[in-house]
Amino acid sequence: MSDYRRFICYYDKKTELLVNKFSFEIDINLLHEIFIHYQNDEDYLYMCYEIGFKEALEINKIIDVNFDFEKYDYFMEVLSFE
C-alpha cells in the first residue's frame, strides 16, 4: 500500500521554479472544507491544488505559514512513497 504525503510547495512567480516544499499533516475532512471547489475530485484529494488567499487563511488555522503571494505561487501537492 502506498503512503501519501501532502506538501505545501511554493514556486517563484518570475522563474516558475520550485523554491521549497514542506510536508504537513491534515485531516482529510478539513482538506475537503478548505478545497471545497474541488469537490468533483476523488475522496482523498490526490492531485495538485492551488492555494489562494482563502485557502491560506484556513491553512494558517492549522499550521503557521508565512504566505507571500507577491513573490510565490503556492500549491498543495501529494506525493506517493511506496
C-alpha positions as semicolon CSV with decimal commas, in nm:
position;residue;x (nm);y (nm);z (nm)
1;M;0,000;0,000;0,000
2;S;0,128;0,347;-0,087
3;D;0,195;0,614;0,168
4;Y;0,067;0,953;0,053
5;R;0,209;1,273;0,197
6;R;0,086;1,623;0,142
7;F;0,322;1,913;0,084
8;I;0,288;2,285;0,051
9;C;0,510;2,376;-0,242
10;Y;0,594;2,724;-0,349
11;Y;0,725;2,845;-0,683
12;D;0,895;3,169;-0,781
13;K;0,649;3,377;-0,984
14;K;0,922;3,503;-1,221
15;T;1,105;3,178;-1,295
16;E;0,827;2,931;-1,207
17;L;1,092;2,717;-1,037
18;L;1,027;2,531;-0,714
19;V;1,168;2,733;-0,425
20;N;1,087;2,495;-0,143
21;K;0,833;2,248;-0,009
22;F;0,739;2,118;0,331
23;S;0,515;1,838;0,443
24;F;0,219;1,883;0,672
25;E;-0,041;1,664;0,834
26;I;-0,407;1,747;0,796
27;D;-0,732;1,562;0,840
28;I;-0,899;1,470;0,509
29;N;-1,227;1,628;0,622
30;L;-1,051;1,961;0,677
31;L;-0,894;1,933;0,334
32;H;-1,238;1,897;0,179
33;E;-1,354;2,208;0,365
34;I;-1,052;2,411;0,251
35;F;-1,056;2,292;-0,111
36;I;-1,435;2,282;-0,145
37;H;-1,424;2,393;-0,511
38;Y;-1,255;2,061;-0,594
39;Q;-1,546;1,850;-0,472
40;N;-1,558;1,662;-0,802
41;D;-1,214;1,519;-0,718
42;E;-1,167;1,178;-0,558
43;D;-1,237;1,144;-0,188
44;Y;-0,875;1,177;-0,084
45;L;-0,761;1,482;-0,282
46;Y;-0,462;1,318;-0,455
47;M;-0,395;1,589;-0,711
48;C;-0,226;1,929;-0,706
49;Y;-0,432;2,223;-0,577
50;E;-0,365;2,593;-0,598
51;I;-0,357;2,776;-0,266
52;G;-0,509;3,123;-0,282
53;F;-0,586;3,377;-0,010
54;K;-0,895;3,191;0,112
55;E;-0,718;2,857;0,137
56;A;-0,416;3,021;0,303
57;L;-0,637;3,165;0,578
58;E;-0,778;2,821;0,652
59;I;-0,438;2,651;0,640
60;N;-0,298;2,907;0,885
61;K;-0,561;2,796;1,137
62;I;-0,385;2,457;1,139
63;I;-0,018;2,542;1,081
64;D;0,172;2,871;1,073
65;V;0,280;2,952;0,717
66;N;0,410;3,293;0,611
67;F;0,248;3,311;0,266
68;D;0,399;3,574;0,035
69;F;0,168;3,589;-0,266
70;E;0,364;3,874;-0,426
71;K;0,671;3,652;-0,474
72;Y;0,537;3,299;-0,487
73;D;0,261;3,075;-0,620
74;Y;0,153;2,810;-0,370
75;F;0,014;2,463;-0,424
76;M;-0,080;2,169;-0,209
77;E;0,073;1,867;-0,376
78;V;0,054;1,499;-0,294
79;L;0,345;1,262;-0,333
80;S;0,332;0,886;-0,306
81;F;0,602;0,689;-0,130
82;E;0,590;0,318;-0,196
